[in-house]
Amino acid sequence: MARILPRHTTILYNLLLVGTILVTGFNQLPKNAMKTEKISAKDFSYEVLTQDAALCAYGHIATHDSSAFEKTQIILDADDRVAGYSLTNAQSFTKYVKYTGAHKNDLIGSQVASKVAYSFLLTGDVIAVTNKKTNQVVRKIDNARITYLRIPYIVSEDGNSVTFMNQVKEKRTVSYSVFKDALSNLSIRTSILIRRSSEGIDKKSSVTSRLSEE
């Protein structure tokens, strides 16, 4: 015999029916469908490919004093080679600097410098991280640090050469193109900006970052 249930009873009945269906369906799911794969540190292995290495350089020309610290970034793309290894993914590194232009105490011999260049150096480790489950290997930079040189200089009247004091206080004159390259190219940075001219030029390969001008 058919009966018409009161509205509140109908709602309760429908709720119980839906609940029963949900519970039954959940119990019938494959057990592996309910498992969430957990990843822990033990699933990875780490190999240091190179340690405390000079990885990349970046050049900047400061034309005036900064009123505040400015964000300077060294950006490396996926597949860029550093210290002989290709990076798996893009990475960026930041240094905040308060740039200063040439001051009257920035002397090149007896002459006052007219401009100031900055040469940034990224150092750190290159590591390989291997996922033991998938055997996927990711090469990346870790323990990174950015340092920089501030280099006052004078440009010749014809604009073809630059005179500056290197880091051992030796007065040097080089072509403008060589000077620009030295700011951002590891292969000549040390020999041009840091060492004495008699010590020769490094032959290491490097990633060359762009030269920026403020």
C-alpha positions in Angstrom: 0.0 0.0 0.0 1.4 3.3 -1.1 2.0 6.0 1.5 2.9 9.7 1.2 5.7 10.5 3.7 5.8 13.8 5.4 8.2 16.4 3.9 10.7 16.2 6.7 10.6 12.4 6.6 11.2 12.4 2.8 14.2 14.6 3.2 15.6 12.4 5.9 15.0 9.3 3.8 16.8 10.9 0.8 19.7 11.9 2.9 20.1 8.4 4.3 19.9 7.0 0.8 22.6 9.3 -0.6 24.8 8.5 2.4 24.4 4.8 1.9 25.3 5.2 -1.8 28.4 7.3 -1.0 29.6 4.8 1.7 29.1 1.8 -0.6 30.9 3.5 -3.5 33.8 4.5 -1.3 34.3 1.0 0.0 34.3 -0.3 -3.5 37.1 2.0 -4.7 40.4 0.2 -5.4 42.8 0.5 -2.4 45.5 2.1 -4.5 43.1 4.9 -5.6 42.8 6.0 -2.0 46.6 6.1 -1.4 48.4 9.4 -1.7 52.0 8.9 -2.7 54.4 10.4 -0.2 57.8 11.8 -1.2 60.5 12.1 1.4 64.2 13.1 1.4 65.2 9.5 1.3 63.7 9.2 -2.2 66.5 11.5 -3.6 70.2 11.2 -3.9 72.6 14.2 -4.1 75.9 14.6 -5.8 78.1 17.7 -5.7 79.4 18.2 -9.2 81.5 21.3 -8.4 81.9 23.3 -5.2 82.5 26.9 -4.4 83.1 27.6 -8.1 82.9 30.9 -10.1 79.7 30.3 -12.1 78.7 33.5 -13.9 79.5 37.2 -14.2 77.3 40.3 -14.8 78.3 43.8 -15.7 76.7 47.1 -14.8 77.6 50.8 -15.6 76.6 53.2 -12.9 76.1 56.7 -14.3 74.9 58.4 -11.0 74.4 57.7 -7.3 71.4 55.6 -6.3 69.1 57.1 -3.7 68.2 53.6 -2.5 69.3 50.0 -2.8 68.5 48.5 -6.1 67.7 45.0 -7.0 70.2 43.4 -9.3 69.5 39.9 -10.8 71.7 37.3 -12.4 69.3 35.1 -14.5 70.3 31.8 -16.0 68.1 29.9 -18.4 67.4 26.1 -18.6 70.3 24.4 -20.5 72.7 27.3 -19.8 76.2 25.8 -19.0 77.9 26.8 -15.8 81.2 25.3 -14.7 80.9 22.7 -17.5 77.4 21.5 -16.5 74.0 22.3 -18.1 71.2 23.5 -15.8 68.0 21.6 -15.9 65.7 24.6 -15.0 66.0 28.4 -15.1 67.3 30.0 -11.9 67.7 33.6 -10.7 69.8 35.1 -8.0 69.5 38.6 -6.4 71.8 41.1 -4.9 70.7 44.5 -3.5 73.2 47.3 -4.2 73.3 51.0 -3.6 75.1 52.1 -6.8 77.5 55.1 -6.8 78.8 57.1 -9.7 82.3 58.6 -9.9 83.4 60.8 -7.0 86.4 63.1 -6.7 88.3 60.6 -4.6 88.0 58.0 -7.4 91.5 58.5 -8.8 93.2 56.8 -11.7 96.7 57.9 -11.0 96.4 61.6 -10.8 93.2 61.8 -12.8 89.6 61.7 -11.4 87.5 58.9 -12.8 84.6 59.9 -15.0 82.5 56.7 -14.7 82.1 53.6 -12.5 81.5 50.0 -13.6 80.3 47.1 -11.4 81.2 43.5 -12.1 79.1 41.0 -10.2 80.3 37.4 -9.7 78.0 34.4 -8.9 79.7 31.6 -7.0 78.3 28.4 -5.5 77.9 24.7 -6.0 76.4 22.8 -8.9 74.6 19.7 -7.7 72.8 16.8 -9.3 69.6 15.7 -7.5 68.3 12.2 -8.6 64.8 10.9 -7.9 65.4 7.3 -7.0 61.9 6.3 -8.1 61.9 7.9 -11.5 65.7 8.2 -12.1 65.1 11.8 -13.2 68.2 14.0 -12.6 68.0 17.7 -12.0 71.2 19.8 -12.1 71.0 23.1 -10.3 73.0 25.8 -8.5 73.0 25.6 -4.7 74.6 27.6 -1.9 74.9 30.6 -4.2 76.5 33.9 -3.4 76.9 37.2 -5.3 79.9 39.5 -4.8 81.0 42.5 -6.8 83.8 44.8 -7.8 83.4 48.6 -8.1 85.7 49.9 -10.8 86.1 53.6 -11.4 87.5 54.3 -14.9 88.3 57.0 -17.5 87.2 56.7 -21.2 89.7 58.1 -23.8 88.7 61.1 -25.9 88.0 58.9 -28.9 86.0 56.4 -26.8 88.1 53.5 -27.9 90.0 52.7 -24.7 89.5 52.7 -21.0 91.9 53.3 -18.1 91.3 52.0 -14.6 93.0 50.6 -11.5 92.7 46.8 -11.2 92.3 45.1 -7.9 96.1 44.9 -7.2 96.2 48.7 -7.8 97.9 48.4 -11.2 96.9 51.1 -13.7 95.7 49.5 -16.9 94.5 50.7 -20.3 92.5 48.3 -22.5 90.1 48.7 -25.4 86.6 49.6 -24.5 85.2 46.4 -25.9 87.7 44.3 -23.9 86.7 46.2 -20.7 83.0 45.6 -21.3 83.6 41.9 -21.9 85.7 41.7 -18.7 82.8 42.9 -16.6 80.6 40.0 -17.6 82.8 37.2 -19.0 84.5 34.8 -16.6 87.2 33.8 -19.2 88.8 37.2 -19.0 87.3 38.9 -15.8 90.1 37.8 -13.5 93.0 38.5 -15.8 91.8 42.0 -16.8 90.1 43.3 -13.6 92.0 41.5 -10.8 95.4 40.1 -11.7 98.5 41.9 -12.8 98.7 42.2 -16.6 101.8 40.0 -16.7 99.9 37.0 -15.3 98.0 36.2 -18.5 94.4 35.4 -19.4 92.2 32.6 -18.1 90.9 30.1 -20.7 87.9 28.8 -18.8 84.5 28.7 -20.5 81.6 30.6 -19.0 78.1 31.9 -19.3 78.3 35.6 -20.3 75.6 37.8 -18.9 74.5 41.0 -20.5 76.0 44.4 -19.6 73.4 46.8 -18.2 73.6 50.5 -18.1 71.7 52.6 -15.6 
